Each structure stands twice: as structure tokens, then as C-alpha cells.
Amino acid sequence: MSPTKSRGVSILFHRDWLFQVASQHQDKEGRMLILTGSLNDVPVTIVNLYFPNSNQLQFLRKAHKKIQSLSQGAVYICGDFNMTPCPTVDCQSSGGCLPSQKANSLGRRFTEFLQSVDLYDVWRISHPQTRDYTFYSQVHSSYSRIDLCLIHRTMVHHLLDAQIGPMTWEGAALVLEDYFRLNISEEVAISSVWSAHKAVIRGHFIKEGAYRKKQYTLKSSTLLQQISSLESQNKNKPTPSIASQLLSLRRELEHLNLQAMERSLRKLNYTSYTQGNKAGKLLASKLRARRVQTKITHIESLGGQIVRNPALIVSEFANYYSSLYNLKLDAAISPPCSAEISTFLAEAHLPTLLPHQQADLLAPFSEEDFYKVIRALPKGKAPGPDGLSTLYYQNFASLVPTLTALFNNIKTTGQVPPEMLLATVVTLPKPGKPPTHCANFRPISLLNVDIKLYAKLLASRVAPLLPKLIHPDQTGFVQGKQTCDNTRRLFDIIDLANRSGTPGLLLSLDAEKAFDRMHWGFMRQTLEAFQFPALFIQSVMALYSTPSAKVLSMGFSSPTFPITNGTRQGCPLSPLIFVLALEPLASHIRLNTSISGLPTPAGKQKLALFADDILLYLSTSETSLPPLFNLLEKYGRLSYYKNNVGKTQALPLHIPGLSLVDLKTQYSFDWRSESIKYLGIFLTKNRSSIVKHNYLPLLQSIVKQLQSWHSVDLSWLGRMASLKMSILPQILYYFRNVPIFLPAHILLRLQKMLFAHIWKRKPPRVSATTITTPREMGGFGFPDLLKYYRASLLAQLLAALHSSEPPLWLCLENAVIAPNSIHDFMWYDPLPRKVRVRTRTRSELNVSQWDPNVRFLECPPIGHIC
């Protein structure tokens, strides 16, 4: 754009085009823009020119010289040239006047220059005998073709067509019921009727959408046709009456477009006003620094070659995921033996289901089950390959009887139509990793909603059984378990090790794509070992009968490839099946006496799991590590589990120097000296460094986030909502997972940061007391972090005491202070409590928040009477 903002040029690309800019040049007058780069992996130079009203050829020579110095690949020159190659053909006036001698001379010299540099007019090549124009002068009542697109002689054979468009600017429920009523019969499988219905209803939706769009654009389409027709007449024989009609139609079209724009702006303003200051998608999109870049400029193939063509990039992804999801084709991996799996599972001594639990699993699905699952479906999620979103199932209740019959049929027969098991895989780059390798992308599988409904029904029956089948040290995807159950226990273990001086090693295993590698045979036999009914196992394995996937990226889709291992990503049942399949490994580790954990009053502690995140505490590392890795190797051979030794983190505690040197020589772990990261929390050697390794990085992270939001246009109410939506969950996670007496200055600094952001570091207009007062008491309900900190400690204590199965940290801390218990201490006065207990535990932190609240009880506690 020029300094006076009176002129400027730009180049717009279609959103599906992958254009990678190599260089950019623009002049100070705002008349020239030259872009060099690659378009879908083809080197190109694209130029937009805006010629002055005089000295056009001088400007053209100057521009062409600059283009020659910068160009690479094919050159495309477009723009407003303010002159025509042949005025006698490319101009038309209403009075029939011939072009001036000056215009003819300019056109002749323009044509000669184009011939000298081998540039061709693409529209004239496509229409050698046709007259058409791109500009209409209202003042002179004349048409001219001054907007041109030029290409080099070497590119002419690529030209398919060129068109000049019209100048529009101046300068389903009843269908479903009938379908199922007419087609469901004993002769036709219900799965076939369902699959065909999806094709029928999708066609109906496309037809309805096209009709509504046509109705919406009918008036504008009619006006465009009339304008185009009148322009053709006026171009052949211009008359004042036709020009007047054209002017009237253009104004009418412009008014119509302005009305549509007004409606859109009104809707946008309404949405911004009502939702802009509330926690939700609109506010989240404002706070998001930038959208994740989904367009991939290049990728490095397995052979080390750089691939830039989008279609070939998608093919590389398909090859990568095909090899990952078909490990049986890898010659380096031997298929597991069924008998060896059975022996391994038998030695794990897994718990089994009771008869009444088995009967509950086999009960037929009811329509009420479906209504519950459908109501719980999240909205706004991308659909699977069939294109039917969750809204389709939530809005059409008439589907439920057919779905119930279909899924009961699948449950009985174990057969699912292959198209239901098809998934679309889209890729997102992993944060902090270069997006040049397929392994550095996170695959997101989009499953069809109907198969997700079926899996959700199965998951709703499996989930209540997991607490009885899975050991309490597994807290991932198990009802009633939380991450803080394991992190607190691990802090307790470190405290006990420091107190006793017991040498030990904290080991955090890194599983390589554990969910994606799971062997189906091992998965099936594990369910059998837990004594799931054979018919129910058949229902589960129906999800793995003929699954397939295709990669979709940058508008290109790969061929479909089969899947033969791994749990399905995006499937509600997958995490539950995975923790069941991982339990035999965990059980072997617990039972193996050669793998020694830390001796504590509550028994040896050596294992903590959250799904595939496994952390071990080994008290005799030299003798425990060999059997541990032998066990991991055996489990990996049977289930395709693979531990990445190089990424396995190790934190030694009280291990003598020479022994530690030997361990580091034998094992190429990621050795740490002060802390180890587990579930986003740093477990430190010493209690004194917990704040340094956890809360100080949290403070830095929050400061960085708030700085990135500084330029976001929000009201102070919107800033409060953004803090509650995005920052508060992070703080609460640390409050719950890092059990420590938090220094007052940390809480004060956090609170001040939040208040400063609300008022943009200006004097507050509302007092902090009013802001943190609950809404029902006339305030704004903004978090008071000190109260949240105290509430999180109190909630953890009360939840543990009211749990039907106490968490392991509570059992451990009770054992440390035996014969007393934490529950007893809650009812003692603080002073007698200190006399009775000589050993300090983290429970003191929780009980200290209980003491001030005892006075709110309706009846006096027994212990406080003593």
C-alpha cells in the first residue's frame, strides 16, 4: 500500500492451495507486488501490478526488469494495466467512436513489448475472435479490457481456459421413518439396511442443503444472470438505455449484498456481546495465540528424501501409519504364541468376574441405554467418514429403535459392516518438535458416531467393574481414582526413603505408542483371563474385526489401509481395554520378589501407573533392574509393548557413588540429578526443592500466557472469565497434586498477577473483596486462591475418608502413624495430636485445614471433648 493509502495491491490464495513464500517484494508506491515461492511444490513467481494512468510503458519496463531479477520457475503477471493490447478490439464506446491515435500507438508499442519478452495474454489465447471487457467507465459509457493476465511462452501449453466473469461491483425425520419401515425385513440383514440408510440420508442432506443455498442465493443469481446478459448486449451495441438498466441492476445487487453483510455483522455482534465475556469456544478462540498449522510444507521420508508434493506427503503419512498399525508385517517382530500368552496370564494371578457381573455384561441393550448415551454425546465434534455428526443422532429419536436392534445384533453375531469401522486420520504437529517427520505428528482418528455409540455402550458396562479388577496403584481411566492419589503417594515414598536413608531409584518408563501397538490376540486372551463372558468378548472384538483408516491432509486423501493392532483412538472403550491389558504386566511386577520396592510400614511400595505412564521405586537397583527388563521384554514380545530405554527417566536416591557409576554405565537412561517428571509434576529428591521445581515454573508459564493475552481485546469481565477458564485449572492441578505447605508469598504473587491482568496493570475499579465475593452475595465469584488452596486440601482428605476403598497414600500414611490414624486425628485438639504423633506426615497439611472448620459442625466432635 502506498504511504497515502490511495492505492495498493495484494494477492489472495485459495485456502486449499499450499503456497510457500520464498521472497516478497513491493514498491513504495503500492503499485507492484512480486511473490516467489512454490505452489504445491512447483516453483512459481506471481506478480500483481497496478499501472499508473500515464507512462504505462515506462512502468512496465521497470517492473519487468525487477521481475526478471527476482523470478524463479513459472511467471504469472496479473493486474490493472490501464491500457489495452489492441484498442480497436479491446475497447467499445456507446457512441461507436474509434480509439484515439494515442491509444492505438500505446497499444501497438505494448503488444511489441510483450512479443519481445515472450509474454502472452491468456484470455486472448483462449478467445482469439471474441470481444469481452473487464472494466466499464460510467463517465465515458465505455467498456475496455485493461485487466490482464500474462504468462511466458513456455507455459502456454498448460493453459486450459480463461474467462471474464460478470462485473458485479462498481470501479429428515419422516424420511428416516419411511426408509426403515419399508426396508427392514427378515430377508435383509439389519446392518445392510443401516449402512444403506447412511448413504440415503447423506444424499438427502446434500440435496436439502443445495436447495436451501439455491433459494438463499436465488435473487442474487438472477441479478447476476441479468447483468451478464445486458453486458453482452451492451458490449456488442452499447446504448444509454442498456447502460441505465445495468446501473440499476448493479445497485440492486450491491444493496442485496449489503443486506446480507448487515445480517452477518448483526449476528456477529450479538454473539460477541452475549458470549465474548463468558467461558466458551468464542473466548477460547480469542485467547488462542494462533491456530495450529495443519498445512505441511515438506516431510522427510523414511529414505531420508525431502517430499514437498502434498499428495506424496499424504502418501508418506499413510505408509507410516500403515506400518505402525500392521506390526505383523514387520519381519523383525515375531508373532506371539497363544500358549505362551496363556501361561503369562495364568502366572499373573488376575482377579476374575463374579457370575452376577458376567450376567450384567450379557444383558441386551435397551432403548433407555441409548437415550442416556446419546444425550451425553459432546457437541461440535468433527464427524467420521460417513459425515454424520452427533447432532444427527441427538435430533432424530426415531433412530433409537433401529440402533438398538442393530447393536444387539452386532453384540450377538460379532459382525460389523466394514464401512462402520473406517476412520479418517488427520495429523497435528506435536508442540516443540520439528514438523518434518511423520513421527512428530499426533494422529487424530475420526470415527463414525454410530460405532462410537456402540463402544460407549460397552464401556458403560465395563467401567464399573474396573475398580474390582485393577489394582489401586493404577489410577488411569478407573472410576474413583485421581492423579493426585499416585503423586501424593510418590512424595510419601521419597520422604520415607530420605528419612531412612534407603538407597533407591525412581524409574519412569517411556512406552513407545503403547495404545497403537497393542496386540489383539493378547487383548482377547487377557479378557478371557479376567473371565469376561465369551459372548461379551465377541462383542468387544467386533470393533476389531475389519477396521481400516485413511489419512486426510491438505485436501488430499490417501488410499484406505487395514489396521491389525492397537486400540482404536477416539473409541470410548479403548482406554478401559488398554488398562485391562496392562494389568498382567503390573501384576507380574508386584509379584516378582526379585524386583524390590521400598520397605514401608504398609508393605513394599514399588509401582504407580496412570494408563501407560509407569513409575517404579526400586530399593536394590543392581538386582532389580535385570529381572524388570527381562519382564518388560517378555511382555513386549507377547503384546507388542515397547519401552524406549533412552527416554526412560531415572532419579537416584542415596545410591553410593561407585554403584551409581556402574548403573549409569550399564543403563542408558535419561539420568536426572534433582527431579523427575511424572504426570506433569516434578518429583524432587528433597522436600525443600518442591516449590522451586513446580511452582516457580508454573509462575513463569502463567506470566508468559498473560503477556500473550495482553493485546487481546476483552472487557475486564472477559479477562476474569479467561483467567477462570484457562489459568485456574492449571493452578488447581498443582494444588491437588503437589501436597506441600505453600509459602504465602507464592499465593500472594499468583493472586496479584491475576488481579493485575484483570485491570491491565491499572488501578482497580472494583475492590478485590468485591471481586472474590460469591455471586449470590453480590460479588463476582472470582477465585480467592488461598481459599481454593485450603479447599483442595480439605476436599482431598474428605474424599479419601469417604471412599469405599481408601487410596494407597492414605493407607501408607496411616501405617506410618499407627496405631493412630488420620481419621482419629481429625477429632483431637491440635496440641494433644502433636503429643500423640512423633512422626510427621503430609496428612498434617490436610488436617490443618480441617481444624478451622470443625466449629461449623452442628454437633461437637467427640475428640474435641476429650
Secondary structure, DSSP 4 states (H G I P E B T S, - for coil): --TTSS--------TT--EEEEEEEE-TTS-EEEEEEEETTEEEEEEEEE--SS-HHHHHHHHHHHHHHH--SEEEEEEE-SS-S-HHHHEEETT-PPPPHHHHHHHHHHHHHHHHTTEEEHHHHH-TT----SEEETTTTEEE--EEEEEEGGGGGG----------S---HHHHHHHHHHH--SSS-HHHHHHHHHHHHHHHHHHHHHHHHHHHTHHHHHHHHHHHHHHHHHHHS--HHHHHHHHHHHHHHHHHHHHHHHHHHHHHHHHHHHHTTSSSHHHHHHH-SS------S-EE-TTS-EE--HHHHHHHHHHHHHHHT-GGG-TTSPPPPHHHHHHHHHHTT-----HHHHHHHHSPP-HHHHHHHHHTPPSSPPP-TT---HHHHHH-TTHHHHHHHHHHHHHHH----GGGGEEEEEEEEPTTS-TTSGGGEEEEEEE-HHHHHHHHHHHHHHGGGHHHHS-TTB-TT-TT--HHHHHHHHHHHHHHHHHHT--EEEEEE-BSSHHHH--HHHHHHHHHHTT--HHHHHHHHGGGSS-EEEEEETTEEPPPEE--SSPPTT-TTHHHHHHHHHHHHHHHHHH-TTS--B--TT--B-EEEETTEEEEEESSHHHHHHHHHHHHHHHHHHH---B-GGG-EEEEES--HHHHHHHHHH---EE-SSEEEETTEEEESSGGGHHHHHHHHHHHHHHHHHHHTTTS---HHHHHHHIIIIIHHHHHHHHHHS-S---HHHHHHHHHHHHHHHTTTS--SS-HHHHHS-GGGTS-----HHHHHHHHHHHHHHHHHH-SS--HHHHHHHHHTTTS-HHHHTTS-HHHHHHH--S--THHHHHHHHGGGGGGSSS--HHHH-
